[in-house]
Amino acid sequence: MPELAPDDGPAKRHCLMRDFARGFGDQALRFVRIPRMAILLVMLLALSWLGMDIYRSLVLTDIPVAVLDLDNSHISRTLREYLSSARELRVTAKPPQSVEEAQGMLTRGDVAAILVIPDDLSTDLKHGRRPRVLLAVDGSNIVIGKNVYKAMAKAVGTVAAGVQITYVTRLGEPKDLAMGRVVPVVIEEQFAFNPGTNYAIYVGAPLLFFLLHVFILLCTLTVLIPEASGVPAPPGGEPKASIAGRLLMIALLCLGLGLMQIYAYLPHIEVVAQSAFPLVLAMLAAMVVLDMLMAGACLMVLPTSVSSMQAAIVLGMLSLMFSGATWPTDMFPHALQTVGSVMPLTPFLKASQVFLNYPVAWDDMSGYVADFGRQAAVLGGVIMVAAPVRHLTRGLRDRLFRRGRPT
């Protein structure tokens, strides 16, 4: 074996740096030159903004409801006015004239709920009896149904309590004791992480980070699987330094896109990061790196590039469900809990609920950092074990193919 010249080391380093820079620059140009890559980037930006624009009103408003008032008393009219003043509700201008008509409006989807006020409502309230009203809610959309029920039930309860307090004071009960007799317990509501119980805050950030998560997986696979980008690899394969440059460019791009989502898109729905920028940057960087490791693990474990791409896409699309953002992970079967625990999106979404809503310190994020570390160990271990096995089996397959090929 010939000895290396003294200057071979610097020349080799120069060659590596040249390949690295070439891969970095070429990957950046691919988002401009290659249509499918440009479309992928534009779709992320457009869908992220569209999602925030959909939820910009923060809460559901003007949900159509109808009131069938069979009592037509001062109390029932007060109740109708109270319902009309609720921001979530819009009482139809033309009320139904019968129970059958009201049921038809609900069945056709003209309204989301029907409130039927019986003809003895005011009489029962004034005489201290417990009146009943019928509230029929369209539960086909759980978000609309729960918001309508909450607003209408609150209106009915408030008006009923006011009438009873008036009645009790007329019977001689002191005003300072009347409230305690009619409403003995008052609940003071305080919702952590989402004090306004806004649906946008609940779903807005997870939606953005889910889109970024899928984008990272796809972009990483276009580097690891060259044909996925539409540009085949050169004969003999691409230099490893060039691949490393491409991956670094993807990581920095995704990190920048994530910061744009947090500091430009989320304020559109009044979600402003409360924690320091270095902490937010570190949490986001952890998700980007883990997503790239996840893409690499899919490529190493599965036998073909096509199956790796398909598996990564399927797992990426299911990651929002597995993360617990839409349904508590404690309610999952144990097997799905395990799958969700190795999804990089899962700990990041949980951590984002903290650093977006509270000015937390590094110590407060130690549990999430530990989750990131465990995921990195698992995904990195999978790659380290599967990579040599994949290389060995591919070499054996190639030799067998060449041996069995006719001459």
Secondary structure, DSSP 8 states (H G I E B T S, - for coil): -----TTHHHHHHHHHHHHHHHHHHHHHHHHHHSHHHHHHHHHHHHHHHHHHHHTTT-S---EEEEEEESS-SHHHHHHHHHHHH-TTEEE-SS--SSHHHHHHHHHHTS-SEEEEE-TTHHHHHHTT-----EEEE--SSHHHHHHHHHHHHHHHHHHHHHHHHHHHHHTT--HHHHHHHH---------TT-TT--HHHHHHHHHHHHHHHHHHHHHHHHHHSGGGGT----TT---HHHHHHHHHHHHHHHHHHHHHIIIIIGGGGT----S-HHHHHHHHHHHHHHHHHHHHHHHHHSSSHHHHHHHHHHHHHHHHHHTTSSS-GGGS-HHHHHHHHT-THHHHHHHHHHHTTS---GGGGHHHHHHHHHHHHHHHHHHHHHHHHHHHHHHHHHHHHHHHS--
